[in-house]
Amino acid sequence: DDRLNIGINYEIRNMSVVDTKGNPYLENDSTIIGKEGGLTSGLGFAVSWDTRDNNFFPSRGGYYEAYTSNFFEFIGSDFNYNKSVLDLRHYWNPIFSHVVALQAYLLNESGTPPFYDLGLLGGSRLMRGTIMGRYRDKTYYVVQSEYRMPELVWRFGLILFAGFGDVAPSLKRITISNVKPTYGFGIRFRFDELEKVEIRMDVGFGKGSNGIYFDINQAF
């Protein structure tokens, strides 16, 4: 069944920078916002529409979410900035139990966000294969796809993925020439047949980097 959810979004995080670990930017650059940590407290609006046939291993339908967070001093934040996120996912079942999945993700910030709440390229869910945090900025976009082949041998399955993305100071300054690719493969083990819950291992390759990721459930 289709599920529409509308509500209030609230984010809070208290960050302490205890050890800079010799990072020259944190130690010497006085212009970095949040270099000594601080409290982020943001209030906003959230809406999502869910038409997936299964939350853990969707084969049809989609999940579409948008939310905003506004960080102001009057609600306790040490920083003044706005954050907007758009997350669009869709799933197709072309043959047998195979699934094609597509995701488009966009984060956009304005104001003066601390460096640790900027869009971070990489990680176990977006732009796998890119070292997380090597590229960060106020605007962050990713388009990625997966081809999922569950239970090829007993409870083991295989996935192939590819995508691209980048960060930029603003939406207007996104340039195609700087786009960064990502691709790789993954192995899945389904330990819950009823709910279709899986353990995953992904091997990703990015621009001049790679990574191996272990997690539960799909990347998106």
Secondary structure as UniProt FT lines:
FT   STRAND          3..15
FT   TURN            21..22
FT   HELIX           24..28
FT   TURN            30..31
FT   TURN            33..36
FT   STRAND          38..50
FT   STRAND          61..71
FT   HELIX           73..75
FT   STRAND          81..92
FT   TURN            96..97
FT   STRAND          99..111
FT   HELIX           115..117
FT   STRAND          119..120
FT   TURN            128..129
FT   TURN            132..133
FT   STRAND          136..137
FT   STRAND          139..153
FT   TURN            154..155
FT   STRAND          156..168
FT   HELIX           171..173
FT   HELIX           176..178
FT   STRAND          180..192
FT   TURN            193..196
FT   STRAND          197..206
FT   TURN            207..208
FT   STRAND          209..216
//
